[in-house]
Amino acid sequence: MSVESEFKAIKALFEVWAVAGVPTGIRYPKTQSGAVGWSCEQFGIKGVGSRRDFRTTSPEHGTIVKEIKDLIAKLKPVEEVGTLKRNNGKVEAARGYRTQKERRFAAEDQTAHYRAMLENTLTQLQETRQTLASLERDLKVELQRAAELRRENAKFQEDNAQLKRLLVTRNGILHIVEQP
């Protein structure tokens, strides 16, 4: 990788970190001289090892080195970025106060969100109840049909037993009976 492409990769990474914060556990340079030779294999940075190239007065790379130097000054860990607010390069504590109007709008948005969730849940509940009622009706019909089939089966078994008794009482001889 050329020196110029390495500078561009460092600059792109630092631009992201200047906004989002440096990920936890990553060592990063805090000064321009600390950036000489700095590498981060997790993000594909091999580093520029020459102080001659990493100077703002360098005719070839001076402008991008100056941009990297400015970005280094803005780098903060992720934990600090969440609690700090940036205004025109100045860093000041984030303000915890919200106006009553903002709080009311936020509460109205939350209320609308929760109402939509409630309506969705109620719709699902009603559909489930209707499905359950339909299944209960179907079950009752099937239970009645099963009871009817059991009665019919019992009647057939009784008729069969009676026919067997008649057959035995007639000396066990089978007779062919033709129907007219």
HELIX and SHEET records of a PDB file:
HELIX    1   1 VAL A    3  ALA A   20  1                                  18    
HELIX    2   2 GLN A   32  ALA A   35  1                                   4    
HELIX    3   3 GLU A   41  PHE A   43  5                                   3    
HELIX    4   4 GLY A   62  LYS A   74  1                                  13    
HELIX    5   5 VAL A   78  THR A   83  1                                   6    
HELIX    6   6 GLN A  100  THR A  169  1                                  70    
SHEET    1   A 2 LEU A  84  ASN A  87  0                                        
SHEET    2   A 2 LYS A  90  ALA A  93 -1                                        
END                                                                             
